[in-house]
Amino acid sequence: MLDQNDTEYFNLSGALAYDPCIGDFTYTQETAVAVPYAVANNNMLNLNSTFLAELESLHQSCGYADYVNTYLQFPPPGVQAPQNGSTSPACDVFDMIDTAALDVNPCFDIYEINSQCPLLWDVLSFPTQLSYEAPGAPQTYFDRADVKAAIHAPVNVNWTICSNERVFVGHGGPQGEGDLSADPIQKVLPQVIEATNRVLIGNGDFDMIIIT
């Protein structure tokens, strides 16, 4: 819309991004910030002190602490160093935390960390990070024949949330998903912020970043 330079039909005055993936999904949005988040919210996660000490050690040795202390501050010292979108298994603290939290609370939800059992029914069969179809519950909404017909979706495909089916036909891209455009945080989002000075970014749970 900004590229059109046409305020009559494309007069963009601001933007709201709710629960977005705007940077490197694996490194910047999950792994690098996972340990400080877990430590700050351990009153809900209930991870033991030995495991927390191991996590804090990995946070240092895997380079996440340096990255956070350097780039995740305001104002930042410069453009964030590009990451490769993956981490070694030994440094995958995000999944370590998720696995440990599920051991403590089998209904743990990375999207809402204060969730407790029992799992509730959800129209998409995805009440937490876990796929779950409650006994006797209606069929998953987007897998219903009438819904597929209404949105002109293939009737012979079973719909599931977070499917492994490919959306983009290309190969490569920032996340290796076939989308060859730059991550929003590299071009589109800075462009919108500079042009409008009216951008809100919500994380989906409790916090919201307001950029004006």
C-alpha positions as CSV (number, residue, x, y, z in Angstrom):
1,M,0.0,0.0,0.0
2,L,2.8,2.4,0.8
3,D,4.6,1.6,-2.4
4,Q,1.5,2.7,-4.4
5,N,2.1,6.4,-3.2
6,D,-1.7,6.9,-3.6
7,T,-3.4,8.3,-0.5
8,E,-6.8,8.3,-2.1
9,Y,-7.1,4.5,-2.4
10,F,-4.1,3.3,-0.2
11,N,-4.0,5.8,2.7
12,L,-2.3,3.6,5.3
13,S,-2.4,5.4,8.6
14,G,-1.2,2.6,11.0
15,A,-1.0,-1.1,11.6
16,L,-1.9,-3.7,14.2
17,A,0.0,-7.1,14.3
18,Y,-1.5,-9.5,16.7
19,D,0.7,-12.5,17.8
20,P,3.0,-12.2,14.8
21,C,6.1,-14.0,13.7
22,I,8.0,-11.0,12.5
23,G,11.6,-12.2,12.7
24,D,13.6,-15.4,12.7
25,F,11.1,-17.8,14.1
26,T,13.5,-20.3,15.7
27,Y,16.3,-18.1,17.0
28,T,15.1,-14.6,17.7
29,Q,11.4,-15.3,18.6
30,E,11.9,-18.5,20.6
31,T,15.3,-19.8,21.6
32,A,17.3,-16.7,22.4
33,V,14.7,-15.3,24.8
34,A,13.4,-18.6,26.2
35,V,15.5,-18.8,29.3
36,P,15.0,-15.3,30.7
37,Y,11.3,-15.7,30.1
38,A,11.2,-19.1,31.9
39,V,13.2,-17.7,34.9
40,A,10.9,-14.7,35.2
41,N,7.8,-16.8,35.1
42,N,8.9,-19.8,37.0
43,N,6.3,-19.2,39.7
44,M,3.9,-20.6,37.1
45,L,6.2,-23.2,35.4
46,N,7.5,-24.7,38.6
47,L,10.8,-25.9,37.1
48,N,13.3,-27.2,39.6
49,S,16.5,-25.2,40.6
50,T,18.9,-27.7,39.1
51,F,17.2,-27.5,35.7
52,L,17.0,-23.7,35.8
53,A,20.8,-23.5,36.5
54,E,21.4,-25.8,33.5
55,L,19.3,-23.5,31.3
56,E,21.1,-20.4,32.5
57,S,24.4,-22.0,31.8
58,L,23.3,-22.9,28.2
59,H,21.9,-19.4,27.8
60,Q,25.4,-18.1,28.3
61,S,27.4,-20.8,26.5
62,C,25.2,-20.9,23.4
63,G,25.6,-17.2,22.8
64,Y,22.0,-16.2,23.6
65,A,22.9,-13.9,26.5
66,D,25.3,-11.9,24.3
67,Y,22.7,-11.6,21.6
68,V,19.9,-10.5,23.9
69,N,22.2,-8.0,25.8
70,T,23.5,-6.6,22.5
71,Y,20.4,-6.3,20.3
72,L,17.3,-6.6,22.5
73,Q,17.7,-3.2,24.1
74,F,16.6,0.3,23.2
75,P,18.0,1.9,21.3
76,P,19.7,-1.0,19.6
77,P,23.3,-0.6,18.6
78,G,22.6,-1.4,14.9
79,V,21.0,-3.9,12.6
80,Q,20.6,-7.3,14.3
81,A,23.0,-9.9,13.0
82,P,21.3,-12.4,10.7
83,Q,20.8,-15.9,12.2
84,N,20.6,-19.2,10.4
85,G,17.1,-20.1,11.7
86,S,18.2,-23.2,13.6
87,T,20.0,-24.2,16.7
88,S,21.9,-27.3,17.6
89,P,20.1,-29.9,19.7
90,A,22.4,-29.2,22.7
91,C,21.3,-25.5,22.6
92,D,17.6,-26.0,22.0
93,V,16.6,-24.5,25.3
94,F,13.1,-23.6,24.0
95,D,12.1,-27.3,23.5
96,M,13.9,-28.3,26.7
97,I,11.7,-25.9,28.7
98,D,8.5,-27.0,26.9
99,T,9.2,-30.6,27.6
100,A,10.0,-30.0,31.2
101,A,6.9,-27.8,31.7
102,L,4.7,-30.5,30.2
103,D,6.2,-33.0,32.7
104,V,5.1,-30.7,35.5
105,N,1.8,-29.7,33.9
106,P,0.5,-32.1,31.1
107,C,-1.8,-29.3,29.9
108,F,0.9,-26.7,29.7
109,D,0.4,-24.3,26.8
110,I,3.3,-22.2,25.4
111,Y,0.7,-19.7,24.2
112,E,-0.8,-19.2,27.7
113,I,1.5,-20.4,30.3
114,N,-1.0,-20.2,33.2
115,S,-3.3,-22.8,31.6
116,Q,-4.1,-25.8,33.7
117,C,-6.0,-29.1,33.3
118,P,-8.5,-30.2,32.2
119,L,-8.1,-29.5,28.5
120,L,-11.2,-27.7,27.2
121,W,-13.1,-28.2,24.0
122,D,-12.0,-25.9,21.2
123,V,-13.7,-25.3,17.8
124,L,-10.4,-25.9,16.0
125,S,-9.4,-28.9,18.2
126,F,-6.4,-26.9,19.5
127,P,-7.2,-25.6,23.0
128,T,-3.6,-25.3,23.9
129,Q,-0.4,-26.2,22.0
130,L,-1.8,-29.7,22.1
131,S,-4.2,-31.0,19.4
132,Y,-7.2,-32.4,21.3
133,E,-10.7,-33.5,20.3
134,A,-12.9,-33.8,23.3
135,P,-15.1,-37.0,23.4
136,G,-18.5,-36.3,21.9
137,A,-17.5,-32.8,20.7
138,P,-18.6,-31.5,17.3
139,Q,-16.3,-32.1,14.4
140,T,-13.4,-29.8,14.0
141,Y,-14.8,-26.7,12.4
142,F,-12.7,-26.3,9.2
143,D,-13.0,-30.1,8.6
144,R,-16.7,-30.0,8.3
145,A,-18.1,-30.6,4.8
146,D,-20.4,-27.6,4.9
147,V,-17.6,-25.3,5.9
148,K,-15.3,-26.6,3.2
149,A,-18.0,-26.0,0.6
150,A,-18.6,-22.5,1.9
151,I,-14.9,-21.5,1.6
152,H,-14.3,-23.6,-1.6
153,A,-11.8,-25.8,0.1
154,P,-11.0,-29.3,-1.2
155,V,-13.5,-31.8,0.3
156,N,-11.0,-34.7,0.2
157,V,-8.4,-33.0,2.4
158,N,-8.5,-33.4,6.2
159,W,-7.9,-30.0,7.8
160,T,-5.6,-29.9,10.8
161,I,-4.1,-26.8,12.5
162,C,-0.3,-26.4,12.1
163,S,-0.3,-28.9,9.3
164,N,3.0,-29.9,7.8
165,E,1.5,-29.4,4.3
166,R,3.5,-26.8,2.3
167,V,1.8,-23.5,1.5
168,F,4.5,-22.0,-0.7
169,V,5.6,-23.7,-3.9
170,G,9.2,-22.3,-3.8
171,H,12.2,-23.5,-2.0
172,G,14.4,-21.8,0.6
173,G,13.5,-18.4,2.0
174,P,14.2,-17.0,5.5
175,Q,12.6,-19.9,7.3
176,G,13.1,-22.5,4.6
177,E,9.4,-22.6,4.0
178,G,9.4,-21.6,0.4
179,D,8.5,-17.9,0.9
180,L,11.3,-16.1,-0.8
181,S,10.3,-12.6,0.5
182,A,12.3,-11.1,3.4
183,D,11.1,-11.4,7.0
184,P,8.7,-8.6,7.8
185,I,11.1,-7.2,10.4
186,Q,13.8,-6.7,7.7
187,K,11.8,-4.5,5.3
188,V,8.0,-4.2,5.6
189,L,7.6,-3.5,9.3
190,P,10.3,-0.8,9.5
191,Q,8.8,0.8,6.4
192,V,5.3,0.9,8.0
193,I,6.7,2.2,11.3
194,E,8.7,5.0,9.6
195,A,5.8,6.0,7.4
196,T,2.9,6.0,9.9
197,N,4.4,6.2,13.4
198,R,1.4,4.3,14.5
199,V,2.1,0.6,14.9
200,L,0.9,-1.8,17.6
201,I,2.3,-5.3,18.0
202,G,0.6,-7.7,20.4
203,N,2.0,-11.0,21.5
204,G,-1.3,-12.8,21.9
205,D,-1.3,-13.2,25.7
206,F,-0.5,-10.2,28.0
207,D,2.0,-7.8,26.5
208,M,1.7,-5.2,23.7
209,I,4.4,-3.2,22.2
210,I,3.3,0.3,21.0
211,I,5.5,2.0,18.5
212,T,4.6,5.6,17.7
